[in-house]
Amino acid sequence: MLLFFYFYAMIKEWLRNIRMNYASEQTYIAQRMLQEQGGWQSHLKNSKKFIEEFISEHPSKSINILGSGWLLDVPMDKIIEQFDSVVLTDIYHPKQIVNRYSKYPNVEFKTADLTYGAVDLTYAVNKRNFNLEEYLTKIKAIKRVNYDADLVVSLNLLSQLSIFITDYLTNKVALDNNQIIEIASVIQLNHLKWLPQNRSVLITDYEEEFVDEDNKFIGSKPTIFIDIPKSNGTKEWTWKFDSQMTYREDCKTYLKVVATKI
Ligand SMILES: C[S@@+](CC[C@H](N)C(=O)[O-])C[C@H]1O[C@@H](n2cnc3c(N)ncnc32)[C@H](O)[C@@H]1O
């Protein structure tokens, strides 16, 4: 009987990941990285460098990488060497990554929704009796998460946490732009508040920038709707996310990225 419930839960989660696009997003990231090469490399290099500096300044035993995905932006060799315990957390782990790193005794894969409930809440929304206030109240009431690891890295995840949810929700119920922003802010703020002080880093895009074929600025759109704390060591860069005009057909899309210690 227990086995039945286990498989039932697994199939339910698998279906949710497909319907809410978590599974296809992983393939999309890998494809885009191969397609873009140069424009992505400097972003990945900057992310890795920021993490390397952070871990060398904070000698510790354990680390949790939130939004680990393909680990493209993670200095894995150094991390495996330096930490007794490496937890890789994502809602969906690519099989190739699990196969490659499972052999390391200090590496553990944790499959978790890092909103700690907003994904299932959204998946269960009934379009006939959706109530935005009730929905927001439930997300605000999600209990604070305590991360056990000595160091925590939130890695190119923050904007993604809300986008999957608001995209799925807007296919089910009518929401205006202000309501979408309100939902995204609540989800993003929860994540930021839960990052442990003085032992976390946050790396995230915060704005989409649109440029034409001659790299002339056309416009921009925020991806983060909360204030990101900044300090002396905060770094910013541009991630040339889509230079082939496949994300948006009418322009290239660059992402403004910030990396900061929490
Ligand atoms: C842009 S990727 C981060 C890049 C990643 N480090 C890589 O190299 O592939 C965002 C990651 O966030 C994960 N993600 C999105 N929403 C999530 C959620 N609610 N809980 C956990 N992970 C989530 C995605 O599965 C994806 O792996």
Ligand as a Chemical Component Dictionary entry (heavy atoms), coordinates in Angstrom:
data_LIG
# 
_chem_comp.id                   LIG 
_chem_comp.type                 NON-POLYMER 
_chem_comp.pdbx_formal_charge   0 
_chem_comp.three_letter_code    LIG 
# 
loop_
_chem_comp_atom.comp_id 
_chem_comp_atom.atom_id 
_chem_comp_atom.alt_atom_id 
_chem_comp_atom.type_symbol 
_chem_comp_atom.charge 
_chem_comp_atom.model_Cartn_x 
_chem_comp_atom.model_Cartn_y 
_chem_comp_atom.model_Cartn_z 
_chem_comp_atom.pdbx_ordinal 
LIG C1  C1  C 0  17.815 29.662 -14.894 1  
LIG S1  S1  S 1  17.891 28.120 -14.058 2  
LIG C2  C2  C 0  19.296 28.344 -13.047 3  
LIG C3  C3  C 0  20.521 27.956 -13.763 4  
LIG C4  C4  C 0  21.050 26.624 -13.276 5  
LIG N1  N1  N 0  21.944 26.853 -12.180 6  
LIG C5  C5  C 0  21.707 25.901 -14.434 7  
LIG O1  O1  O 0  22.910 25.937 -14.591 8  
LIG O2  O2  O -1 20.956 25.233 -15.179 9  
LIG C6  C6  C 0  16.592 28.192 -12.891 10 
LIG C7  C7  C 0  16.416 26.897 -12.139 11 
LIG O3  O3  O 0  15.402 27.127 -11.171 12 
LIG C8  C8  C 0  14.638 25.946 -11.063 13 
LIG N2  N2  N 0  13.347 26.306 -10.469 14 
LIG C9  C9  C 0  12.381 27.109 -10.969 15 
LIG N3  N3  N 0  11.339 27.173 -10.117 16 
LIG C10 C10 C 0  11.663 26.401 -9.047  17 
LIG C11 C11 C 0  10.990 26.060 -7.846  18 
LIG N4  N4  N 0  9.763  26.511 -7.562  19 
LIG N5  N5  N 0  11.637 25.269 -6.963  20 
LIG C12 C12 C 0  12.874 24.778 -7.232  21 
LIG N6  N6  N 0  13.547 25.057 -8.365  22 
LIG C13 C13 C 0  12.946 25.853 -9.272  23 
LIG C14 C14 C 0  14.544 25.424 -12.486 24 
LIG O4  O4  O 0  14.216 24.050 -12.510 25 
LIG C15 C15 C 0  15.954 25.726 -13.018 26 
LIG O5  O5  O 0  16.814 24.653 -12.836 27 
# 
loop_
_chem_comp_bond.comp_id 
_chem_comp_bond.atom_id_1 
_chem_comp_bond.atom_id_2 
_chem_comp_bond.value_order 
_chem_comp_bond.pdbx_ordinal 
LIG C1  S1  SING 1  
LIG S1  C2  SING 2  
LIG S1  C6  SING 3  
LIG C2  C3  SING 4  
LIG C3  C4  SING 5  
LIG C4  N1  SING 6  
LIG C4  C5  SING 7  
LIG C5  O1  DOUB 8  
LIG C5  O2  SING 9  
LIG C6  C7  SING 10 
LIG C7  O3  SING 11 
LIG C7  C15 SING 12 
LIG O3  C8  SING 13 
LIG C8  N2  SING 14 
LIG C8  C14 SING 15 
LIG N2  C9  SING 16 
LIG N2  C13 SING 17 
LIG C9  N3  DOUB 18 
LIG N3  C10 SING 19 
LIG C10 C11 SING 20 
LIG C10 C13 DOUB 21 
LIG C11 N4  SING 22 
LIG C11 N5  DOUB 23 
LIG N5  C12 SING 24 
LIG C12 N6  DOUB 25 
LIG N6  C13 SING 26 
LIG C14 O4  SING 27 
LIG C14 C15 SING 28 
LIG C15 O5  SING 29 
# 
